[in-house]
Amino acid sequence: MFIKSDYETKYIVKTSHGCSDTLFWDFNVVGPEGNFTLSKPGPICQSELFTVTIIDTVDIENYTFFFGDGTVSENTPIVEHFYDYYPQNDSFPINLRIESVRDDGKENCLLTVSKHMTLVDLIAEFDVNYGDTAQCWQLGDIPLQDSTINADTYHWDFGNDSVSTVEGNQIVTYKEAGNYDIELVVTNTESNCKDTIIKSVHLYPTPEITAIGDTACIGGTTFIYVQNPETTSSYIWNPTLYLETPLSTETFSYVTETTEYT
């Protein structure tokens, strides 16, 4: 590999009889030079701002920073950047591609300088009710399954004026139906990094219904129905015995004996 300079190449050929010839060839190695610095060598936190600065440039026509997350910056000597998600391989590659134009009109010379930025492996994560974020309010407590990575401190806000700093799985009791946002904020004390995640749970109210029955002779037909049906609720009569449409808010019952429906 040749460094940038002027070179004189000598090619000597000799035969077995002692004859020789020499070929001289002069050439010049050209190309861009440059490097860049990182204001923080890493590891850094998610969303933490850092700066890249191009330095030591020679014979540069154009240059481009590639940050490894789809972000590109062209011909800007100082660029601020941050990462808002954790990479699959612990770090993002940062590449500086430098280009110079040759005087002879041939293909431009390229130089690529690469470095990596490592992120602190801190991820706040939990599931609400094993993934079922909507349920009836009267079914009881809501379990939260914690799967956070590398956290030292926790702060839960359950959206119902109650909080907790307990690590791990949680059980939350809500006193009434509604929509609740559950926020988890975790920190890593060594790096002072913080991560936050918010998930929602919807608790449906218990339907309030009044069922209207009827009286009929054995072998006859009677009509039963819900007096105040709700369009957001589904219904099933119990028992389903003798009913024409047991999943409807109104149905006919073919009476063969006295039956109480709920």
Backbone torsions as a table, in degrees:
resi	resn	phi	psi	omega
1	MET	NA	130.4	-179.3
2	PHE	-97.4	140.7	170.8
3	ILE	-88.7	169.1	-178.7
4	LYS	-63.7	122.5	179.2
5	SER	178.0	176.6	171.7
6	ASP	-95.9	136.9	-176.6
7	TYR	-129.1	143.3	171.4
8	GLU	-114.0	117.8	-177.7
9	THR	-101.5	133.8	179.3
10	LYS	-118.4	125.8	-179.8
11	TYR	-118.2	112.1	-175.1
12	ILE	-110.7	130.9	179.0
13	VAL	-119.5	130.9	178.1
14	LYS	-125.9	145.0	176.0
15	THR	-98.9	171.6	178.3
16	SER	-69.1	-16.7	179.3
17	HIS	-92.5	3.2	177.5
18	GLY	94.3	0.1	176.8
19	CYS	-77.0	149.1	-179.4
20	SER	-147.4	159.0	174.7
21	ASP	-147.1	151.8	-176.8
22	THR	-128.9	134.5	176.8
23	LEU	-115.3	129.9	178.6
24	PHE	-107.7	137.9	-179.4
25	TRP	-142.6	120.6	177.8
26	ASP	-98.8	136.0	175.1
27	PHE	-147.5	161.2	-176.8
28	ASN	-126.2	126.5	176.8
29	VAL	-90.9	120.9	-179.2
30	VAL	-121.7	172.9	176.6
31	GLY	149.6	165.7	-178.1
32	PRO	-77.3	158.8	173.4
33	GLU	-131.2	148.8	178.4
34	GLY	169.0	168.2	179.4
35	ASN	-156.7	-179.8	175.3
36	PHE	-148.7	157.4	179.0
37	THR	-115.9	156.2	174.2
38	LEU	-110.9	130.7	-180.0
39	SER	-66.1	-26.8	176.7
40	LYS	-132.7	120.9	-176.2
41	PRO	-73.2	-12.2	-178.7
42	GLY	89.1	166.2	1.6
43	PRO	-74.1	153.7	-180.0
44	ILE	-121.3	169.4	178.2
45	CYS	-86.4	159.7	169.3
46	GLN	-60.5	140.1	179.4
47	SER	69.5	6.9	176.7
48	GLU	-82.3	129.4	-175.8
49	LEU	-78.6	136.4	171.8
50	PHE	-138.9	169.9	-174.4
51	THR	-127.5	137.1	170.5
52	VAL	-109.8	139.8	-177.4
53	THR	-133.5	125.9	178.3
54	ILE	-79.0	138.4	-177.1
55	ILE	-139.6	167.8	170.8
56	ASP	52.6	47.7	-175.9
57	THR	-90.9	139.3	175.8
58	VAL	-141.5	135.1	175.4
59	ASP	55.2	46.9	-179.0
60	ILE	-102.8	132.8	173.5
61	GLU	-102.3	-47.8	178.7
62	ASN	-142.6	156.6	174.6
63	TYR	-151.9	153.7	-175.7
64	THR	-141.5	133.2	171.9
65	PHE	-94.8	133.6	172.7
66	PHE	-117.9	121.6	-172.2
67	PHE	-96.4	1.1	174.4
68	GLY	84.0	-4.4	178.2
69	ASP	-119.2	18.0	-178.1
70	GLY	95.7	-8.6	-179.9
71	THR	-85.0	133.3	-178.8
72	VAL	-131.3	139.3	176.6
73	SER	-132.4	127.3	-176.1
74	GLU	-110.5	131.5	170.5
75	ASN	53.7	37.4	174.6
76	THR	-119.9	116.5	-170.3
77	PRO	-68.7	-31.5	-179.4
78	ILE	-126.7	121.8	-175.7
79	VAL	-129.2	130.1	172.9
80	GLU	-94.0	143.0	-177.3
81	HIS	-153.4	160.4	171.8
82	PHE	-150.5	162.4	178.3
83	TYR	-114.4	130.2	-177.2
84	ASP	-105.2	14.3	172.9
85	TYR	-152.0	161.7	-176.1
86	TYR	-89.3	132.9	-177.2
87	PRO	-75.1	157.9	-179.5
88	GLN	-67.6	-32.0	-175.0
89	ASN	-110.7	30.8	175.3
90	ASP	73.9	-18.9	-177.4
91	SER	-147.8	158.2	175.2
92	PHE	-104.2	133.8	173.5
93	PRO	-77.6	134.0	175.0
94	ILE	-114.7	116.9	-177.5
95	ASN	-114.9	136.6	172.1
96	LEU	-112.0	114.8	177.6
97	ARG	-103.0	120.5	-176.5
98	ILE	-111.0	139.3	-177.0
99	GLU	-130.1	137.3	173.8
100	SER	-126.3	151.1	-179.2
101	VAL	-96.0	130.8	179.7
102	ARG	-83.8	144.6	-179.7
103	ASP	-69.2	-24.6	-176.5
104	ASP	-86.2	3.9	176.3
105	GLY	79.6	2.8	179.2
106	LYS	-81.1	-177.3	-175.1
107	GLU	-57.0	137.6	-177.4
108	ASN	-62.0	150.6	176.3
109	CYS	-85.5	140.5	-179.0
110	LEU	-124.6	145.9	174.6
111	LEU	-137.6	133.0	177.4
112	THR	-119.1	127.1	176.9
113	VAL	-112.7	129.9	-174.2
114	SER	-122.8	140.1	171.1
115	LYS	-142.3	169.9	-179.6
116	HIS	-126.5	144.6	174.5
117	MET	-114.8	118.1	-178.6
118	THR	-92.6	139.6	177.1
119	LEU	-106.7	147.4	175.4
120	VAL	-66.5	130.3	-176.2
121	ASP	-80.7	73.8	178.2
122	LEU	-123.0	117.7	-177.1
123	ILE	-134.9	119.3	173.1
124	ALA	-83.8	128.0	-178.4
125	GLU	-157.4	141.0	173.0
126	PHE	-159.3	159.7	174.8
127	ASP	-111.7	147.8	176.8
128	VAL	-100.5	118.9	173.8
129	ASN	52.3	44.3	178.8
130	TYR	57.5	33.8	177.2
131	GLY	95.6	-9.5	179.5
132	ASP	-94.1	94.7	-173.7
133	THR	-90.0	5.3	177.6
134	ALA	-135.4	125.8	178.8
135	GLN	-157.7	172.2	178.8
136	CYS	-74.2	140.7	-175.3
137	TRP	-63.6	-35.8	-174.1
138	GLN	-75.9	-2.6	-178.8
139	LEU	-74.6	-6.8	171.9
140	GLY	111.9	-152.4	-174.8
141	ASP	-69.7	155.2	178.7
142	ILE	-106.5	118.2	177.6
143	PRO	-84.9	143.2	175.2
144	LEU	-118.2	127.5	-177.9
145	GLN	-103.4	111.2	-176.4
146	ASP	-82.9	131.9	175.4
147	SER	-134.7	32.3	-179.6
148	THR	-65.8	148.2	-179.2
149	ILE	-114.0	128.3	169.9
150	ASN	61.4	36.3	177.5
151	ALA	-99.6	143.4	176.7
152	ASP	-105.0	-30.5	178.3
153	THR	-129.5	149.0	-178.2
154	TYR	-125.9	147.1	168.6
155	HIS	-142.2	110.2	177.9
156	TRP	-97.1	137.5	169.0
157	ASP	-125.7	112.3	-170.7
158	PHE	-86.7	0.9	176.7
159	GLY	79.5	7.2	-179.7
160	ASN	-126.7	30.8	-179.3
161	ASP	69.3	19.4	175.2
162	SER	-124.5	144.8	-178.0
163	VAL	-133.3	167.4	177.8
164	SER	-153.8	148.3	173.7
165	THR	-115.1	20.0	-177.9
166	VAL	-83.5	135.0	177.8
167	GLU	-78.4	145.9	172.5
168	GLY	96.8	-164.0	-175.7
169	ASN	-63.0	151.2	-177.3
170	GLN	-130.2	156.0	170.0
171	ILE	-123.3	124.7	-175.9
172	VAL	-118.4	135.5	177.0
173	THR	-111.3	125.9	177.3
174	TYR	-108.7	133.1	-174.1
175	LYS	-82.7	-13.2	179.0
176	GLU	-153.9	162.5	179.9
177	ALA	-69.8	160.5	178.6
178	GLY	149.4	-175.5	176.4
179	ASN	-99.7	132.5	-178.0
180	TYR	-131.1	132.6	173.6
181	ASP	-96.6	125.3	-179.9
182	ILE	-106.7	121.5	-177.8
183	GLU	-113.2	134.2	174.3
184	LEU	-121.9	123.1	176.0
185	VAL	-116.0	123.6	-179.8
186	VAL	-123.5	154.5	178.2
187	THR	-133.7	154.4	171.3
188	ASN	-112.0	112.9	-170.1
189	THR	-68.7	-31.4	-178.3
190	GLU	-65.5	-42.7	-177.9
191	SER	-96.8	-12.0	-174.9
192	ASN	62.7	24.4	177.1
193	CYS	-83.9	154.3	-179.0
194	LYS	-135.0	144.6	175.6
195	ASP	-138.9	146.4	-175.5
196	THR	-132.8	141.0	173.6
197	ILE	-139.5	142.7	179.0
198	ILE	-127.9	130.2	174.8
199	LYS	-131.0	155.6	-175.3
200	SER	-114.3	151.2	173.7
201	VAL	-131.4	138.1	178.4
202	HIS	-114.8	122.2	179.1
203	LEU	-109.0	116.0	-178.1
204	TYR	-79.0	141.9	179.0
205	PRO	-71.3	155.8	175.7
206	THR	-70.2	125.5	179.5
207	PRO	-62.3	137.7	175.3
208	GLU	-107.2	112.2	-173.6
209	ILE	-129.4	157.4	171.7
210	THR	-128.5	120.4	-179.9
211	ALA	-98.0	134.5	-178.9
212	ILE	-107.8	121.9	-179.9
213	GLY	-99.8	-163.4	-176.6
214	ASP	-158.1	171.9	177.7
215	THR	-123.2	136.7	-179.8
216	ALA	-150.3	162.0	176.9
217	CYS	-75.2	154.3	175.8
218	ILE	-58.4	129.4	-176.9
219	GLY	92.0	-5.6	-179.4
220	GLY	-94.3	-167.1	-178.5
221	THR	-126.4	137.3	176.0
222	THR	-127.6	158.7	-176.8
223	PHE	-116.2	125.2	176.7
224	ILE	-123.0	148.5	-177.0
225	TYR	-157.8	161.6	175.1
226	VAL	-88.7	126.9	-174.4
227	GLN	-72.9	-32.6	-174.4
228	ASN	-133.2	65.7	-177.5
229	PRO	-68.1	148.3	176.0
230	GLU	-108.5	133.0	-176.0
231	THR	-67.8	-21.4	-178.6
232	THR	-88.8	-1.0	-177.2
233	SER	-111.2	156.1	172.8
234	SER	-112.7	157.0	-171.3
235	TYR	-134.1	146.4	171.0
236	ILE	-145.7	129.9	178.8
237	TRP	-81.2	144.8	178.9
238	ASN	-132.3	121.8	1.3
239	PRO	-79.4	167.0	178.2
240	THR	-87.3	0.1	-176.9
241	LEU	-61.4	132.6	175.4
242	TYR	71.6	4.6	-176.9
243	LEU	-92.3	142.7	178.5
244	GLU	-74.4	-46.7	179.8
245	THR	-135.3	87.1	-174.2
246	PRO	-69.9	-13.0	179.5
247	LEU	-98.8	9.1	-178.1
248	SER	-102.3	158.5	176.8
249	THR	-76.3	-9.7	175.8
250	GLU	-145.9	140.1	-175.3
251	THR	-158.9	163.3	174.2
252	PHE	-97.1	142.7	174.7
253	SER	-116.3	129.6	179.6
254	TYR	-95.9	103.1	-165.4
255	VAL	-77.7	122.8	170.3
256	THR	-122.1	-12.0	176.8
257	GLU	-163.0	165.9	177.4
258	THR	-67.8	125.8	-175.3
259	THR	-135.5	136.4	175.2
260	GLU	-106.0	125.1	-179.0
261	TYR	-109.2	146.5	175.2
262	THR	-129.2	NA	NA
